[in-house]
Amino acid sequence: MTQTEFLNIVLPFKDKVFRLAKRLLVSTEEAEDATQEVLLKLWNNKNKIAEYRNVEAFSMTMTKNYCFDKLKSKQSQNLKIVHSNYEEKSTPLQKQVELNDSVNWVAKIIEELPEQQRMIIQLRDIEDYDFDEIAKMLDMNNTAVRVALSRARKTIREKLTKTHSYGVK
């Protein structure tokens, strides 16, 4: 496999790998390192890429596993999960502050979810993977993914409603 062929395969999903790593590791630098590590592993095994049914799903699984290993290591004691990739350019300042506040609340709520629910929210609602792909990546059955996603969304909705209606009578 040539370098060009390899790049044609991996470039379309490279940003998804980075976003998943950023979701899990928080630090942009750590996420960049994780992305580079996953792509390097793919490159080193480029002759086996044809054997994979879905290189993108395989890469996302590699990313998830790499990030979990990183989080388990002692050097990552201070890493935690957040989500802050929402930005609106042409909104009035007050509205932008309100939106930022809402996004921050959602990020805090997502941060409090169980690990599996955080992963499913990331893969389904942010990365837009379908249920079958998520089930394969997380080694779960399709129904379990749907149930976990439903519970995660319900928790987010309830906590966000409670947060925003608190103090309003």
MODELLER restraints for C-alpha pairs under 7 A, 6 or more apart:
rsr = mdl.restraints
at = mdl.atoms
rsr.add(forms.Gaussian(group=physical.xy_distance, feature=features.Distance(at['CA:1:A'], at['CA:46:A']), mean=6.67, stdev=0.5))
rsr.add(forms.Gaussian(group=physical.xy_distance, feature=features.Distance(at['CA:1:A'], at['CA:47:A']), mean=6.53, stdev=0.5))
rsr.add(forms.Gaussian(group=physical.xy_distance, feature=features.Distance(at['CA:13:A'], at['CA:56:A']), mean=6.37, stdev=0.5))
rsr.add(forms.Gaussian(group=physical.xy_distance, feature=features.Distance(at['CA:16:A'], at['CA:127:A']), mean=6.63, stdev=0.5))
rsr.add(forms.Gaussian(group=physical.xy_distance, feature=features.Distance(at['CA:17:A'], at['CA:35:A']), mean=6.09, stdev=0.5))
rsr.add(forms.Gaussian(group=physical.xy_distance, feature=features.Distance(at['CA:17:A'], at['CA:60:A']), mean=5.97, stdev=0.5))
rsr.add(forms.Gaussian(group=physical.xy_distance, feature=features.Distance(at['CA:17:A'], at['CA:63:A']), mean=6.47, stdev=0.5))
rsr.add(forms.Gaussian(group=physical.xy_distance, feature=features.Distance(at['CA:18:A'], at['CA:31:A']), mean=5.87, stdev=0.5))
rsr.add(forms.Gaussian(group=physical.xy_distance, feature=features.Distance(at['CA:18:A'], at['CA:32:A']), mean=6.46, stdev=0.5))
rsr.add(forms.Gaussian(group=physical.xy_distance, feature=features.Distance(at['CA:18:A'], at['CA:35:A']), mean=5.43, stdev=0.5))
rsr.add(forms.Gaussian(group=physical.xy_distance, feature=features.Distance(at['CA:21:A'], at['CA:31:A']), mean=4.80, stdev=0.5))
rsr.add(forms.Gaussian(group=physical.xy_distance, feature=features.Distance(at['CA:21:A'], at['CA:34:A']), mean=6.44, stdev=0.5))
rsr.add(forms.Gaussian(group=physical.xy_distance, feature=features.Distance(at['CA:21:A'], at['CA:63:A']), mean=6.47, stdev=0.5))
rsr.add(forms.Gaussian(group=physical.xy_distance, feature=features.Distance(at['CA:21:A'], at['CA:67:A']), mean=6.37, stdev=0.5))
rsr.add(forms.Gaussian(group=physical.xy_distance, feature=features.Distance(at['CA:22:A'], at['CA:28:A']), mean=6.08, stdev=0.5))
rsr.add(forms.Gaussian(group=physical.xy_distance, feature=features.Distance(at['CA:22:A'], at['CA:31:A']), mean=4.78, stdev=0.5))
rsr.add(forms.Gaussian(group=physical.xy_distance, feature=features.Distance(at['CA:23:A'], at['CA:81:A']), mean=5.86, stdev=0.5))
rsr.add(forms.Gaussian(group=physical.xy_distance, feature=features.Distance(at['CA:23:A'], at['CA:82:A']), mean=6.17, stdev=0.5))
rsr.add(forms.Gaussian(group=physical.xy_distance, feature=features.Distance(at['CA:23:A'], at['CA:83:A']), mean=6.19, stdev=0.5))
rsr.add(forms.Gaussian(group=physical.xy_distance, feature=features.Distance(at['CA:24:A'], at['CA:67:A']), mean=6.49, stdev=0.5))
rsr.add(forms.Gaussian(group=physical.xy_distance, feature=features.Distance(at['CA:24:A'], at['CA:81:A']), mean=5.34, stdev=0.5))
rsr.add(forms.Gaussian(group=physical.xy_distance, feature=features.Distance(at['CA:25:A'], at['CA:31:A']), mean=6.23, stdev=0.5))
rsr.add(forms.Gaussian(group=physical.xy_distance, feature=features.Distance(at['CA:25:A'], at['CA:67:A']), mean=6.63, stdev=0.5))
rsr.add(forms.Gaussian(group=physical.xy_distance, feature=features.Distance(at['CA:25:A'], at['CA:79:A']), mean=5.95, stdev=0.5))
rsr.add(forms.Gaussian(group=physical.xy_distance, feature=features.Distance(at['CA:25:A'], at['CA:80:A']), mean=6.32, stdev=0.5))
rsr.add(forms.Gaussian(group=physical.xy_distance, feature=features.Distance(at['CA:25:A'], at['CA:81:A']), mean=6.29, stdev=0.5))
rsr.add(forms.Gaussian(group=physical.xy_distance, feature=features.Distance(at['CA:26:A'], at['CA:79:A']), mean=6.49, stdev=0.5))
rsr.add(forms.Gaussian(group=physical.xy_distance, feature=features.Distance(at['CA:26:A'], at['CA:80:A']), mean=6.14, stdev=0.5))
rsr.add(forms.Gaussian(group=physical.xy_distance, feature=features.Distance(at['CA:26:A'], at['CA:81:A']), mean=5.62, stdev=0.5))
rsr.add(forms.Gaussian(group=physical.xy_distance, feature=features.Distance(at['CA:26:A'], at['CA:82:A']), mean=6.07, stdev=0.5))
rsr.add(forms.Gaussian(group=physical.xy_distance, feature=features.Distance(at['CA:34:A'], at['CA:63:A']), mean=6.93, stdev=0.5))
rsr.add(forms.Gaussian(group=physical.xy_distance, feature=features.Distance(at['CA:34:A'], at['CA:66:A']), mean=6.99, stdev=0.5))
rsr.add(forms.Gaussian(group=physical.xy_distance, feature=features.Distance(at['CA:34:A'], at['CA:67:A']), mean=6.96, stdev=0.5))
rsr.add(forms.Gaussian(group=physical.xy_distance, feature=features.Distance(at['CA:38:A'], at['CA:59:A']), mean=6.96, stdev=0.5))
rsr.add(forms.Gaussian(group=physical.xy_distance, feature=features.Distance(at['CA:38:A'], at['CA:62:A']), mean=6.59, stdev=0.5))
rsr.add(forms.Gaussian(group=physical.xy_distance, feature=features.Distance(at['CA:38:A'], at['CA:63:A']), mean=6.26, stdev=0.5))
rsr.add(forms.Gaussian(group=physical.xy_distance, feature=features.Distance(at['CA:49:A'], at['CA:55:A']), mean=6.92, stdev=0.5))
rsr.add(forms.Gaussian(group=physical.xy_distance, feature=features.Distance(at['CA:57:A'], at['CA:133:A']), mean=6.63, stdev=0.5))
rsr.add(forms.Gaussian(group=physical.xy_distance, feature=features.Distance(at['CA:57:A'], at['CA:137:A']), mean=6.51, stdev=0.5))
rsr.add(forms.Gaussian(group=physical.xy_distance, feature=features.Distance(at['CA:61:A'], at['CA:137:A']), mean=5.20, stdev=0.5))
rsr.add(forms.Gaussian(group=physical.xy_distance, feature=features.Distance(at['CA:70:A'], at['CA:76:A']), mean=6.56, stdev=0.5))
rsr.add(forms.Gaussian(group=physical.xy_distance, feature=features.Distance(at['CA:81:A'], at['CA:111:A']), mean=5.63, stdev=0.5))
rsr.add(forms.Gaussian(group=physical.xy_distance, feature=features.Distance(at['CA:82:A'], at['CA:107:A']), mean=5.53, stdev=0.5))
rsr.add(forms.Gaussian(group=physical.xy_distance, feature=features.Distance(at['CA:82:A'], at['CA:108:A']), mean=6.98, stdev=0.5))
rsr.add(forms.Gaussian(group=physical.xy_distance, feature=features.Distance(at['CA:82:A'], at['CA:111:A']), mean=6.00, stdev=0.5))
rsr.add(forms.Gaussian(group=physical.xy_distance, feature=features.Distance(at['CA:83:A'], at['CA:107:A']), mean=5.06, stdev=0.5))
rsr.add(forms.Gaussian(group=physical.xy_distance, feature=features.Distance(at['CA:106:A'], at['CA:156:A']), mean=6.84, stdev=0.5))
rsr.add(forms.Gaussian(group=physical.xy_distance, feature=features.Distance(at['CA:106:A'], at['CA:160:A']), mean=6.92, stdev=0.5))
rsr.add(forms.Gaussian(group=physical.xy_distance, feature=features.Distance(at['CA:109:A'], at['CA:156:A']), mean=6.04, stdev=0.5))
rsr.add(forms.Gaussian(group=physical.xy_distance, feature=features.Distance(at['CA:110:A'], at['CA:118:A']), mean=6.17, stdev=0.5))
rsr.add(forms.Gaussian(group=physical.xy_distance, feature=features.Distance(at['CA:110:A'], at['CA:156:A']), mean=6.96, stdev=0.5))
rsr.add(forms.Gaussian(group=physical.xy_distance, feature=features.Distance(at['CA:113:A'], at['CA:152:A']), mean=6.98, stdev=0.5))
rsr.add(forms.Gaussian(group=physical.xy_distance, feature=features.Distance(at['CA:117:A'], at['CA:148:A']), mean=5.81, stdev=0.5))
rsr.add(forms.Gaussian(group=physical.xy_distance, feature=features.Distance(at['CA:117:A'], at['CA:149:A']), mean=6.33, stdev=0.5))
rsr.add(forms.Gaussian(group=physical.xy_distance, feature=features.Distance(at['CA:117:A'], at['CA:152:A']), mean=5.71, stdev=0.5))
rsr.add(forms.Gaussian(group=physical.xy_distance, feature=features.Distance(at['CA:120:A'], at['CA:149:A']), mean=6.15, stdev=0.5))
rsr.add(forms.Gaussian(group=physical.xy_distance, feature=features.Distance(at['CA:121:A'], at['CA:149:A']), mean=6.38, stdev=0.5))
rsr.add(forms.Gaussian(group=physical.xy_distance, feature=features.Distance(at['CA:123:A'], at['CA:129:A']), mean=5.69, stdev=0.5))
rsr.add(forms.Gaussian(group=physical.xy_distance, feature=features.Distance(at['CA:123:A'], at['CA:134:A']), mean=6.80, stdev=0.5))
rsr.add(forms.Gaussian(group=physical.xy_distance, feature=features.Distance(at['CA:124:A'], at['CA:130:A']), mean=6.56, stdev=0.5))
rsr.add(forms.Gaussian(group=physical.xy_distance, feature=features.Distance(at['CA:131:A'], at['CA:142:A']), mean=6.07, stdev=0.5))
rsr.add(forms.Gaussian(group=physical.xy_distance, feature=features.Distance(at['CA:131:A'], at['CA:145:A']), mean=6.81, stdev=0.5))
rsr.add(forms.Gaussian(group=physical.xy_distance, feature=features.Distance(at['CA:132:A'], at['CA:142:A']), mean=6.13, stdev=0.5))
rsr.add(forms.Gaussian(group=physical.xy_distance, feature=features.Distance(at['CA:135:A'], at['CA:141:A']), mean=5.42, stdev=0.5))
rsr.add(forms.Gaussian(group=physical.xy_distance, feature=features.Distance(at['CA:135:A'], at['CA:142:A']), mean=5.47, stdev=0.5))
rsr.add(forms.Gaussian(group=physical.xy_distance, feature=features.Distance(at['CA:135:A'], at['CA:145:A']), mean=6.28, stdev=0.5))
